[in-house]
Amino acid sequence: MRKYIVRYGRNKIYFVLKRRDRRTLVISVLPDLSVVVSAPHTVTLHDIIKKVKKHSRWIIDKIEYFKTFQLQRSPKRYISGETHYYLGRQYRLKVVKSDSNAVNINNPYLYIYTTRKGDSNYNRRLLYRWYREKAMVKFDVICQALLKKLKKYGINSPVVKIRIMKSRWGSCNSYKQTIILNTELIKAPSHCIEYVIMHELCHIKHPNHNRQFYDFLALVMPDWVDRKKKLEKVVL
């Protein structure tokens, strides 16, 4: 993938161009501050650059927005005293030396009982194994509830997979009827999780981010914009 550059005043916008089998051009600003343009094979580079220039102000604003959250984040060391999140609530971490490994919550604390208290990488894996277990249950409950609402629109149960993703909350392969959800999503409030899952379920019917997709999303989840805004403010 090749990087391109567009100038906007004193700013330089670097973006990666990805050619896709799609009908519309989409510009995405990711939380890591990168800009990705997904474009049909038929759109010329001239028209792509013209589109990026047209949306330069929006791109710059989005980059600045994500920068504010980067400043709030600091590398986790998985030691007692840190703040960690689960279902939108904030917990204080307590790492406890133990003869066996376990993770549980006793408000306002999130406990890691570990045989290797001083090993931060080991304790991170313990915590994320717990997050994954919780995510599998929570995501399935939400998914099944939403599918009941979508059944009359011809949307059936997809295969749901969970993994850690760096720049996306979720993705959908409508051809394979598969949805992938980010493990980190379990840290967000339930109504935000519902939005992400509903978003991906809607892609089974409408694969692209076109007018039909957003009209359908608004039909089945009228407050999706508010949920999306709340999700964008989630600090992990």
N, C-alpha and C positions, 0 to 999 in steps of 0.2 A: 504494500500500500504506500502510495506516495503522498507526501505532505505538500500542501499549497498555502499560500499566504495572501491575505487581503488586508489592505490598509484602511483604517477608519480614524481620521484625524491623526493624532500621535500614536494611536494604538495599532498593533499588528495582530491580526487574527490568523492563527495557524490552524488548518483543518486537514483531516484525513478524508480522502474520498473513497467510498466503497460502492462499487457498481453492483446493483442487485436486480433480480428479476421482479420488478415492481412497477407500478404505474405512476407513483408520485415521488417527489423529491422531499426528503425529510432532513432537517438540521437538528442535531442533538448536542447539547452541552452537558457533559458528564460531570459527576461530583469531583473527579480528579482534575478538572479544569480543561480537559481535552474537548475538541470540537470535531464531531463526526458528521459527514454528509453522506447519506445513503441516497443514491440516485439511479434511475433506470438507465440501461445501456444506451437508450436512444437520445438521452439529453446531452447536449454538447458541453464541453468544458467552459466555453464562453458563457453559456446560459447558467451554468452552475455557479460560477464566480459572480455573475450578475445577481443571482438570488442571494448569495451570501452577503454581498455588499448591501443589498436592500434590507437585510435583517441584522446588519452589523450592530446597531444600537441595542437590540434585544440580546444578541450574543454577548456583548460586553457586560450588560446588566446582569445576565445569568452567571457569567464568570465571577463577577464581583460578589454576587449572592453566595456562591459556593465557597469563595475565599473566606467569608465570615465564619463559616462552619469549620474550615480547616484550622483557623486560628483557635477555635475552641477545643479542638482535639489534641490530645497528647498521647504518645505511645503508651499502651497499657503494659504494666509489669506484673499484673496478677498477684498483687500483694495486698495485705490487709490495709484498709483505709481508702482504697480506690472506689470510684463510683461506677456501677454497672447497671444496665437497664434490662427490664423484662416486661413485656406487654405494656410499654409506655410508662412504667413506674421506675423510679430511681431507687437503687439499693446500695448500701455500703458493703463492700466485700470484706469477709473475714476468712482468712486462710488458717486452717487448724491442723496441726500435726495429728495423724491418726493411724491406727493399724490397718485401716481399709479406706478405700476411696469412695466418696459420695459427694453430691451437691444437693443442697436444698435451700429453701427460703423460709425465714422466720422474721417477718417484717420488724424493723426496717433493714435487716441484714440478709445478704446472700452468702451462704457458707460453702466453702470448698474444704472438705475433709480429705486430706491427702497423706500418702505415705512418704512423699518427697516435698516437704514444705518449701524448701529453698529453690526448687526447680521451677522457674516461671513458665518455661515451655511445656513442661509436663502438666502443670496446673491449668494452663490455657487449654490444652487438649481435653482435660477433664471437664472444664466448664463448657466447651463447645460440643462435647459429646452430650452433655445435659441439655444444652440449647437445642441441639438437633432432635433429641428425643421428644422434647416439649413441642418443637415445631411440627414434627410429624403428626402428633395428635391434634394440635390446635388447627393447623392448616386443613387437615382432613375434615374436621367438624365444620369449619367455615365453608369449605368447598362444597360439602354435601348440602348444606343449608342453601347456598346460592344456586346450586344446580336444580333444586326444587322449583325455584323461581324461573329458571331458564328452560326447563324441560319443554314447555309449550312452544318454545321458539326453535326446537329441534337440536338443542345442545345437550349432548350426552356426556357421561363421565369420562374425562381424559385420564391419561397416565400422569400422575403428579410426582415429580422428583424434587429433591431438596439438595442444594449445594451452596457453598460460599461463592459469591460473585462480587467482583470488585466495583462494578459500575452500574449494575442493574438490580432492581428489586425482583424482577421476574421476566420470563420470556415464554413464548408460545410457538410451537411448531404445529400449525393447523393441519398440515399434511399427515404428520405422524400422530396427531391427536395427543400431544404431550405438552405439559406445562412444567417449567422449571421455576422454583421459588428460592429466593436467597435466604439462607439460614438466618442472616442478620435481621430479617423482617420480624422475627419473633420478639425483637426488642421494642418494636413499635406498638402503639395502641391498637386494640382489636379493630376499631373502625377503619384504621389505615390498612391493616392486613386485609380486611374485607374488600377495600377498594382495589388493591393490587390483584387479588385473586379474581375479582369480577372483571377487571381490565383484561386479564389474560384469558379468561373464559370467553369474553366477547370476541377475542381474536380467533376463536375456533370458527365463528360464523363469518367474521369480517377480518381477514388476515392483515390488511393494511390499515394505516392510520389515515383513513379517508373520511369523507363526510358521512358515509353510511355507518362507519364504525362509531364515530362520536355521537351520531343521532341515536344509535342503538344503545350505547353506554348510558346516555342521558335518560333513555326510556326505562332501563332496568335499574339504574342508580342515579336518580335525579340530583343528588348532592355530591356527585363524584368530584367536582371542582374543589369544593371545600375540603373534602377528605384528602385530595392530592396536595393542597396547600399545607395542610397539617403534617402530612408525611414529609414534605420538603423541609420542615422545621425540626424534624426528629434529629436529635443529637445522640450518636452512638458512642 
